[in-house]
Amino acid sequence: MRRTPLLIAAALALSGRTLAADFPNIVQQGFSPDGAYHLLLTSYYQDGSGFPRAALQITDVRRNVILYRREQTWRDEAEEEEGSAAALAALVAQWRSGQASVLSRYHLTAPVPGTRLFQLAPLTPQSYPAARASGVATRLGHLTLNSFPLPSGCTFNDFPTLGFALSLGVRDLQHDRRLPASRACASGYRLDTGYQYKNSVAVVLRVYSPGFEGPDAVPLVVTAALK
C-alpha cells in the first residue's frame, strides 16, 4: 500500500526519538489557504505506559485562540514492536481522517506548511531549560522568549511554576497574566520552531512540566497576523 505524506512524516519524526519522558513529535502543521487558521497534529508514545497518543489542534491565527482541540490515547493497542513508527503513523492517519468534517470547516484538509522561520534542536538529555531570556533571529525580526514566576494550583511540582512572554521585535505575541489549567505545573519554556505563510505566523514552544522520567516537553502554538 502506498504510504501517504502524513504516514511518512509521522514515521520520520518518531524514528529519531531518543528523549526520555513525553516529547510529542510534530506530524503535520500548516495554515488554511487564506492564512486565517493553523493546524498542529502531534503524536508520540507515552513514557511509562507506552500507549500511543495523538493531539490535533486548530488555532485562530489573528486572535491566537484555540478553536478546536482533540486528543486520543489508544489504551488497547498492543505494540508489536517497541515504539513502532509505522504502527503509530497508521493509527494517527486513521484517526485524523475521522475528523474530516471539522478540518473541512476550517479549510485545513490540506494545510499549507508555509516557510520555516527557524528550528532549534531539543535539549539532550532532556531537562528543564534555564529560566532566562532566550531568542532567535528570523527574517521577520528577533523572537524573544522570557519566563517568570506565576502562581498556580499545581500540587506535584518541586520547581517554581512559570508563565512566559513571547515577542517579535517590539510586538508582544503573548504575555501570560495567569497560568491556565493546561499549564498549571509548567516550569520551563523553550523555542522549538516557527513558520510563516502570507501574513500569518505560528511559533511552536515547548512547555516543560513534571513527567514520568524527567520533564515532559509538550508543544504550544502562538500565532499572529502581522498586518
C-alpha positions in Angstrom: 0.0 0.0 0.0 1.3 3.5 -0.9 2.2 5.5 2.2 0.7 9.0 2.5 2.8 12.0 3.3 1.2 12.0 6.7 2.4 8.5 7.4 5.9 9.3 6.2 6.1 12.4 8.4 5.0 10.5 11.5 7.4 7.7 10.8 10.3 10.0 10.3 9.5 12.1 13.3 9.3 9.1 15.6 12.4 7.3 14.2 14.7 9.8 15.7 13.0 9.7 19.2 15.8 9.4 21.8 14.5 11.5 24.6 13.1 10.3 27.9 9.7 11.5 29.2 6.9 12.7 26.8 8.1 14.6 23.8 5.3 14.8 21.2 6.5 15.0 17.7 5.0 17.3 15.1 3.4 15.1 12.5 1.8 17.9 10.5 1.4 21.7 10.7 0.2 24.3 8.4 -2.3 27.1 7.6 -5.6 27.4 5.8 -5.2 28.9 2.2 -6.3 32.3 3.5 -3.9 32.1 6.5 -6.8 32.5 9.0 -6.4 29.2 10.8 -3.5 27.0 11.8 -3.4 23.2 12.3 -1.0 21.3 14.6 -1.0 17.5 14.7 1.3 15.7 17.1 1.9 12.1 18.2 4.1 10.1 20.5 4.3 7.0 22.7 3.6 7.9 26.3 6.5 7.5 28.7 5.8 4.8 31.3 2.6 3.3 29.8 3.9 3.1 26.2 0.4 4.0 25.0 0.2 5.6 21.6 -1.2 9.2 21.8 -2.1 12.0 19.4 -3.4 15.5 19.6 -5.0 17.8 16.9 -5.4 21.5 17.4 -6.9 24.3 15.3 -6.0 27.9 16.2 -7.5 31.2 15.1 -4.3 32.9 13.8 -5.3 36.5 14.3 -6.8 36.0 17.8 -4.3 33.4 19.0 -7.2 31.4 20.3 -7.7 27.6 20.2 -10.9 26.9 18.3 -10.8 23.1 18.4 -8.6 20.5 20.2 -9.0 16.8 20.3 -6.7 14.2 22.0 -6.7 10.5 21.6 -5.0 7.7 23.6 -5.1 4.2 22.3 -5.0 2.1 25.5 -6.0 -1.2 23.9 -3.4 -1.2 21.2 -0.7 -3.7 21.9 2.7 -2.8 20.4 4.2 -5.5 18.3 7.4 -3.5 18.1 8.8 -1.2 20.8 7.9 2.4 19.8 6.8 1.3 16.3 6.8 4.3 14.0 4.7 2.6 11.4 2.1 1.4 13.9 1.7 4.9 15.4 1.6 6.6 11.9 -1.2 4.3 10.8 -3.3 5.0 14.0 -2.8 8.7 13.6 -3.7 8.8 9.9 -6.9 6.8 10.5 -7.9 9.0 13.5 -7.2 12.2 11.6 -9.4 11.0 8.7 -12.2 10.7 11.2 -12.1 14.4 11.8 -12.5 15.4 8.1 -15.6 17.5 8.8 -14.0 19.8 11.2 -10.9 20.1 9.1 -13.0 21.0 6.1 -14.9 23.6 8.1 -11.7 25.5 8.7 -10.2 24.7 5.2 -7.5 22.6 6.8 -8.0 19.4 4.9 -4.7 20.0 3.1 -2.9 22.7 5.2 -0.3 24.9 3.6 3.0 24.4 5.5 4.4 27.9 4.8 8.1 28.8 5.2 10.1 27.7 8.2 11.5 30.6 10.1 13.7 28.6 12.5 14.3 25.2 14.0 16.1 24.6 17.3 17.4 21.2 18.5 15.8 19.8 21.6 17.7 19.7 24.9 19.7 16.5 25.3 19.5 14.9 27.8 16.0 16.3 28.3 16.0 18.7 31.3 14.3 21.9 32.3 15.6 24.9 30.3 17.3 27.7 32.1 14.8 30.4 33.4 16.4 33.2 31.5 15.6 35.2 28.3 16.3 33.4 25.1 15.8 34.3 21.5 16.4 33.6 17.8 16.9 35.8 14.8 14.4 35.4 12.0 13.8 37.2 8.7 10.8 38.9 10.4 12.7 40.2 13.3 14.1 38.8 16.6 11.9 36.4 18.6 12.5 36.8 22.3 11.1 34.4 25.0 11.0 35.2 28.7 9.7 33.2 31.6 8.7 34.4 35.0 7.1 33.1 38.2 3.3 32.8 38.2 1.3 31.1 41.0 -0.9 28.1 40.2 -2.8 25.3 41.8 -0.1 22.7 40.9 0.4 20.3 43.8 3.1 17.9 42.5 5.9 20.1 41.2 9.2 20.7 43.1 10.1 23.6 40.8 8.5 27.1 40.7 5.6 27.4 38.2 6.3 29.8 35.4 4.5 31.8 32.8 6.0 33.2 29.6 6.1 36.2 27.3 6.9 35.9 23.6 7.7 38.9 21.4 8.7 39.5 17.8 10.7 42.7 17.6 8.8 45.2 19.7 5.4 43.4 19.3 4.1 41.1 22.1 2.7 37.9 20.7 1.7 36.5 24.0 2.2 37.6 27.7 0.8 35.4 30.4 -1.2 37.1 33.2 -2.2 33.7 34.8 -1.5 30.1 34.2 -4.3 28.1 32.5 -5.2 24.7 33.9 -3.3 23.0 31.0 -0.1 24.7 32.1 -0.6 24.7 35.9 2.6 22.8 36.5 4.8 24.5 33.8 8.3 25.1 35.0 10.1 25.9 31.8 9.7 27.1 28.2 11.9 26.8 25.1 11.6 27.9 21.5 11.1 24.9 19.1 10.2 26.0 15.5 8.3 28.6 13.6 6.5 29.1 10.3 5.2 32.0 8.1 2.5 31.9 5.4 1.4 35.1 3.8 0.9 37.5 6.8 0.4 34.6 9.3 2.9 33.3 11.8 2.9 30.3 14.0 5.6 29.8 16.7 5.9 26.5 18.5 7.2 26.5 22.0 7.9 23.5 24.3 6.3 23.6 27.7 8.2 21.7 30.3 6.4 20.2 33.3 7.0 17.1 35.6 6.9 13.8 33.8 7.4 10.1 34.5 11.2 10.2 33.7 12.2 13.8 33.7 10.2 16.7 32.4 7.7 16.4 29.6 8.1 18.9 26.8 4.7 19.5 25.1 4.2 21.8 22.1 2.3 25.1 22.5 1.5 27.2 19.5 1.5 31.0 19.5 0.0 32.6 16.4 -0.2 36.1 15.0 -1.3 38.0 11.9 1.5 40.5 11.0 -0.9 43.0 9.3 
